[in-house]
Amino acid sequence: MSLLQKLFNILLPPRCLKCGKILSARNGLCAECFNKIHFISAPMCSCCGRPFTDALDIRFAQKQLCGQCLQKKKLLFKMQRSAFVYDDESKNLILDLKFFDKTANAEALANMLYSAGKDIWQQNPDLLVPVPIHRLRLLQRRYNQCAVLAKYLSRKTQIPTDFSSLIRCRNTIPQVQLSGRARRNNLKQAFTVKYPQNIKGKKVVLIDDVSTTGSTLNECAKALKKAGALEIYALTLARTKT
């Protein structure tokens, strides 16, 4: 560690993203909070990445696909992975980054994304593409949390990020206010690709903060497929259990 970094740690010591406890290194979470987060690991669906947790899931685990993927109800991307389950223990990690300007947390969260995406990195993707927000919402929030995550993830993986090709062309109702079919209808034709020449023939990794029904990622994948993407993968910080 350089002298400058040591001085920086003294003046602004690294803190746990969850509880604020001072840490000895910038690893994101203290041991106590780390153990409270439900990180996703095997057994999981090899396609959508849903964690297997009960007896029925374990039966599917032998085939490495969840019930939905076995029934061909899978999403439009080739593979999805997520770092942890979205629940009461983890949700503030997302909300602080998304709504409370804690972009300084993004590097540690991007490291979690990197670990979660090991199966995706083996596919040799060409491009990271953050899920975009509408320009009006960007003016209100001042930043896109997915773009911030993608920036740090790009540094880690050395995979370039395309911030401008995939755009949100409709300012939709926030998905958190909707459920099920309403989520899917809300997002229909909400995304388009402005510069298809940047996407055509590329293996693309979509970066998002939370996956609930998969509607947002699915609609982004439709736009990317239409633009000629060769393969599409999805990587999110969190996903709901179902």
N, C-alpha and C positions, 0 to 999 in steps of 0.2 A: 504494500500500500504506500502511495506517495505521501510526502510530507503535506502537500496541499489537501489530499483526501483526509489525512488524519486531522488536520486543522478544521476541515469542513465538518467532520463527524463530531468534533468537540463543540463547535458552535451550533450545529444543527444535527444532533444525534439521531440516528435512524430509530424509528418508532414502529411498533406493531400497527398494521393497517386496521386492525379490528378493535383493539383495546387501548392503543396509544402508549403502551409500555415501551420504555427505552430498550433498544436491542444492541447487541455487540456487533452485529453486521446487518447490512441492508438486504435481509432475506425475506422481508415482507410480513411475516407473522411470528409471534412468540410461540414457544412450544405448546402452551396451554390452548391458545386460540387455533393453532394448526390442528390440534387433535379434535377440535370441535367442528371443523369444516369437513364435510363429506366429499372428499376427493373421489373422482370416478376412476376405477381401475377394473381389471378383469375380475369376474366374468362380465362381459358386456356384449351387446349386439355388434357384430363385426361390421354391419352396415351403418345403422343410425347412431350407434354408441350408447343406446339406452342401457343403464346398469341393471344387471339381473340381481334381484334381491330376495325373491321368495321361491317356494318349491316349484311353482309353475315355471318361473323364469329359469331355474336350473335345468329343467327339461329342455327348454329352448336353447340353453347354453351349449348343450351337447351338439347342436346343429349350428351354433354360433350366430343365429339370427333370432330376433324377437318375433312374437306372433304377428305383428303388423308387417314386418318385412317378409316373413314366410308366406303371408297372404298377398304379397305383391303390392301392399299399400305403402310402399316406401317413397321417400322423397325423390326429387329430381336430381339431387347430387349423388355422387358415387359413394361418399363416406362422410360421416359427421363424427366429430369428437368434441368433448367438453371437459373443462378442468374439474368442475365440482357441481354438486346438486344445489339448485336454488331453493333455499329454505330460510328459516328465521336466523340461523347462525351465519349464513353467507350473504344475505341480501344487502346488507349495508356496504359490503365491498363494492357491489355494483352501483348502489344508489349514491354513494359518496363520489364515485367517479363520474356518474352520469349527470347528477343534478347539483352537486355541492362543490364544484370546481376543484376537486382533489385530483387534478391531473398528475401531480407528483407521485401518486400511487401507481400510475400506469405502467412504469417499468417493471415493478415487482409482479404486477398482474400479468404482464406480457410474458414474464418468465414462466408463470403457471400455464399460460397458453402454449408456450413452447414445449413444455413437458407433456401436456395433454395431446399434442399433435404429432407425436413420434411416428404413428402409423401413416400419417399424411405426408410427413417429410420423406418417407421411404418411397413415395410415388414421384418424387422429383418435380414438384410443381414449379410453374414458371412465374406466377404472379400472385400477390396478395391484393385482395379487393375488399375494403371495408364497406359494410352496409351503410348506404348514405342516408342522411336526413334531409328534409326539404329545406330550401334556402331560407324560407321565413323562420323556420324553427332554428336554423343555424344562426340567424341574426339574434334571436332571443337568447340562445344558450351560449353562443360565441365559439363553440367547438363541437366537433363530433367525437364522442368518446371512442367509437369504433376506429376512427381514423388515428386517434392518438395511440391506441393499442397497436394498430397495424404498423405505425412508425417504429415503435420499439421492437416489435416482432421482426420487422424487416432487418433491423440492425443485428438481431440475434441470428437470423437464418441466412442473411445475405440474399434473400429473395426480394426483388423490387416490388414496390407498392404502387398501384394505380389508383390515385385519389379522384380522378376526374371522369373516367369513362362511364361508370355506372352512376346514374343519377336518379333521384326521387322526383318524379315529374308531377305528382299530386300530393298536396299537403293533407294527409289522411288523419283520421281520428286516432289518438294514441291507442295502441293495441291493448294496453292494460285495462281499458274501459270496456273491452269486448271479449267474447269467448266463442270458440267453435267456429261455426259457419260464418258468423258475423265478422270474425277476424279475416277469413279468407276473402269474403266479399269486399271488405274494406280495402284490401290491398290489390285487388284486380287492376292490372295495367298501371300500377303506381310507380313502376320502375322501367327505365329504358336505358339503352347504351348509347351514349353520345358519340363515342369514338370506337366503332366496331373493329377498326383496323388494329387497335391495341389489344383486342380480345381474341380475334380469330386464330384458331389453331393452338391456343394456350391452355395449359392446365392451371385452373384458377382456384385459389383458396379464399372463400368468403369469410370475413371476420365479423363477428357480432358479439354483443355482450351477453344476452340471454336468449335461449331457445325454449319456447313454450309449446305451441302446436307445430312449429316449423313453418308457419305460413309466410313469414317475412323472408326466410331463407329460400323457400320454394319459389316465391315470386321473383326474387333476385336471380335465382337459377334459370327461370324461364327467359328472362331478358338476356342473360349471358349466353344461354344456348342459342337463342335467336341470332345473337351477334357472332356465333360461330365458335364458341368456346369448345375445346376438345374434351376436357373433363372438368368437373366442378366438385370441390370438396368444401365442407363447412366446418369451421372451428369457432367455438364460443366459450366464453368464460364459464357460463353456468347453463344448466338446463333443468327444467322441472322433472319430477320423478316419473310422470306419465308421458 
